[in-house]
Amino acid sequence: MIRAVKRTTLGRSGLEVSRVCFGTWQFGGDWGSLEEEENIAAMRRALELDINFFDTAQAYGFGASEELLGKALRDELRSRREELVIATKGGLRKDGDTMVRDSSPEWLRKGVEESLGHLGLDHIDLYQVHWPDPDTPFEETAGALQELVDEGKVRHVGVSNYGAQQMAEFERVRPVETLQPPYHLFRRDIEQDALPYCREHDIGVLAYSPLAHGLLTGKFDEDTTFPDDDWRSTSDLFRGDAFKRNLETARELGRYAEERGLTVTELAVAWTLAQPGVHVAIVGARKPSHIEGSAPAADVELTGEDLERIEQIIQGAVPVGGPTPEN
């Protein structure tokens, strides 16, 4: 029997959230075809596991992901709204077939209004700037979001994919309450400046892609392919020598996880949660069994010996990046 997922306080936001957050990027059309009934069942199963934190974004299908989340949680969002924490992101728009970073006050306000409609809510618990916009001053973005907080449409404000200097510029106008960065065993660049900055300023960190886009699930091999409508089908992360080396590393991690009575999925998510300054790991799920496989990681306590052994194993891995909006 899977126990209820542990809770934590998300840094200075004060939000009380489950340490595993249900992510919904996979419902936005970038990860292949979907089965709506099964997807809704996965979100319903997350509720049963006491996951109260759900993360989505305007750019995940420009309404598709938010609408599906709102549909799945409709009854709970009416009956126990204050128990659930709904996070979404804005600041990306489509210009033809190209995704553009746009954190201008006008686009953010439009995004908030549209997200409220798609989710069926009167306020968003946590609104995050999806990617830093080089063409809009960060102070201007921060000021626009503070106005939306003052109006009651947004409760808390965070950023995603920002570095320490970018957060510092944003904070000249209002605090950054949370950061959503990519973080997993094959991608650790936030350890250089963003994560220390967050620890110093008590910024809540909700890490996305703790399973390295599936590389750390143990389900891939050298013959794995992806549908044409899955972004991984054209990514260098999933082909060539680097892919093979990381698959072997994942296998070795899987063997160690088995010694500990864990799956490699549980080990990878637990490692992310064990890092100082990380509050939450965001995991996606298409099926109930997927979230059942990730949720137990919140209860895994890795020892110093475990962490040392994991560090040894990943020495042979190839650091990887991830998709950007412009890809």
N, C-alpha and C positions, 0 to 999 in steps of 0.2 A: 504493500500500500504506500502510495506517495504522500509524504507529509506536506502540510501547507508551507508555502514559500516564506522564508524569513523576510522581515521588514527592516528598513533602515531609514534614517533621516537624510534627505538628499541635500547635504551641505546647508548653506545659509538660506536656501529656499524654505527650509522648514517642512517641506512636503514629506509625509510618511508614505513610503513606497516599498513594494516588494523588491528584493534584490535582483530578481529576474524580471525584466520588462518584456512584454510581448511586442515585437516589432512587426510592422506591416508593409515594409518595402516590397515584399514578394507579391503583394496584391495590386501593384501599380502597373503591371504589364511588362516589366523588364526581365522577368524570370520565367517566361514560358506561360503556357496555358494554365487556366485555373478551374477548379471545381468549387463553385460558390458554397454549396451545401456543406462540403467537407471543410472549407476554409472557415465558415461560421462555426462549425462544430469545434474546430481547433481553438477559437477564441472563447467559446463557451467552456471548453475544458480548462482553459487558463483561469477563468473565474472560479471554477471548482477547486483549483489548486491554490486559491487565495492570492493569485496574481491580481493586483489592483492597478497596475501601471501599464499603459498602452501608448505606444509611440507611432505616429504616422507623419505624413507630410503632404502639403499641397501638391508637390511635384510628383508624388507617387500616383501617376495616372491623372493628375489634375481633377481630383474628385473621386476617382474610382476607389482608392484605398480608404479615404475618409468615409465615404458613403457606406462601404462594406463594414467598417468598424462600427459606425453609428447604428447600422442595421443589426449587427450581431449583439450589441450591448443595449439596445433600445429600452428594454424593460428595466434594466438596472440603472440606466442613466435617468430614468424617471423616478424610480423608487428609492435609490440610495446613491444619489449623485455625489454627495460629499465623500463617500468612501472610495470613489474611483478617481484616478489621476490620469487625465487625458492630455497627452503632449502632441503637438504638431509643429510643423516647420514651414517657413515661407521664405521668400526672397529669391525664388527662381521663376522664370517665365519662359515660354516658348516664343522664339522669333523664327517663324517658318518651321523647319525641322531642327533648328539649333536651340539648345537650352542656354539661357542667358542668366547671369547673376544680376539680380536687381533688388537691392535693399533700400530703394528710395522710399520715402514716407508714403507716396501715393500707392505704390505697388504693395507695400506691406499692409496698408489699411485695406486695400481691395482683397488681399489674400486672407486677412483675418475674417472679413465679412463672408467671403466664400467658404472658408473652412467651417465657420459656425453653422452655415447653412447645410453643408455636406454632412457634418457630424450630428446636426440636430440639437445644438447646444446654445445656451445663452452666454456662456463664457468658456474660455480655454484655460486649463490649469497651468500649462507651461507652453509658452510660444517661443520657438527657437529660430534664429536666423540660420538658414540651411548651409550657406557657404559665404565666406567673406566676399564682398562686392568691391572691387578695386576702384570703381567709379563713383561710389557714394561714401562720403566721410563717415567713419564709424560713429562719431558723435551725433551725426544727423539721424542715423538709424536708431541709435539709442534713445534720442529724444522722441522720435515717432512712436517707439514702443512704449515709452513712459506715458505718453498721451493715451494710448489704448488701455494701459493699466489704470490710469486715472478714470477712464470711462467705464471700467468694470468689465470690459470685453476680454481682457487677459489678466490672469492672476500673477503669474511669474514669468520672468524673461531669461532666456538662455541663448547660447550660440552653439553652432556645430561646425566642426572643421576649422576652427580658429586657432591661431598660435598665441603665445603669451603676449607678444607686443600688440597684437590686434585686440586682445581682450583688454589690455591696459588702456588703449585708446578709447574703446567703447566705454570703459568705466569712468572716463572723465565726466560723463553725463549721468549715468545710472549704473548700479552694480550689475555685473554678470552673475546670475545666480546658479547657472549650470553650464557645463560644456558637454557636448556629445561628439567625441572623437572616435575614429577607427582605432581599435586596439586588440591585438591578439598575438599569439606566440611568434608569428611570422612578420608582424608589423609593430614596431616598438618605438617609433620616432617621437611619440609624445613624452617619453621618459626624459627627453633632453630639456624641454622648457615648459611645455603646456601643463604637464602633470605636476611638476614642482610648483608652478604658479597657482594652480588650483588648490593644492594642499596649503600653500601659504595664505590664500584668501578664502578658505573654506567654501570653495565652489564645488557644487555637486557634480560628479562625473558619472555619466551614463555612457558606457563604452559600447559602440556598435561593432558588428562583425566579429565577435569573440571566436567564432568557428571558421574564420578566414574564408568566408563565402562558400563553405562546405568542405574545404580542404581538411579540416580537423574533425570531420564526422566519422572518418573511417569507411565511408561508403564509396570512395572513388578509387579507380585504378588507372593504369596507363591507357586503357581502352575506353575510358569514360568520354562520352561526347554529350553535347547539349543541343537542344532545339535552336533553330535560327533566331527565334524571338527571345532567347535567353542571352543576356549580355555576355555571359561567360563563353559563349560559342566563338567570340572574336577576340577574347582577351589572352594576352601572352602569359597570364598567370596559370593558364590551364593547358599549356602545351610546352613541348621542348624539354631540355635538360633540367631547367629550374623546377618545372612541374614534377618531373620524376624524382628529383632530390627531395622535394617537399613531401611527396607521397611516401617515400621511404622513411622520412622523419616522422610522419603521422603514424606509420605502422609501428615504429619503435615506441612512440608515445602510447599507442594502443596496447602494446605488450606490457609496458609499465603500468598503465591504467588497470589492466586485467589483474596484475599482481596485487594491486590495491583494492580489488573488488569493484572497480569503476569501469565505465565506458570511456573511450577517448573523448567523446562529447562532454561528459561530466568533468573530466580532467581539464580540458581546455577552458571551459567556462569557469570552473573553480579557480584556475590559475589567474584568469583576468580579475575575478573578484578578490583574490588574495593580495593583489598589488596595492600598496599604500596609496590612498587617495581615490581609489575607484569605489564607488558606491553601488553601482548597478551594472549588470550586463544585459544588453538588448539581444534577444534571440527571436528569430523568425520561425514560423511554423505554418505549414499548409494543412497538416493533419493533426488530430488529437495526439497521436502517438509521438509526433515530433516534439510537442511541448512537454509531454510526459518524459521524454528523453533528456530534455535540458533542465527542467525545473529542479530536479534533485541536487544540481550542482550548488545551489544556494546553501545547502546544509553540509557540504564537503569542507572539512578543515584540513588543508594541506600543511604538513609539517615543514620545518626548515630542511630536513633531509629530502622531502619530496621536491621542494623547490630547487634544491641543488641538483638533484638528479634530472629534473626537467631541463635545467640550464645546460647540463652536459649533453642531453639528447639533441637539443635544438642547435648545437654548434654547427652541425652539417646542413642546416636549413638555409634557404635563399630568402632574404628579406623581400617582401612583396608590397606593392601599393594596392590601389583599387581604382574603380572608375571615378571620374570627375563628371560634373554635369555636361561639360562640353564633349565628352567622348560619344 
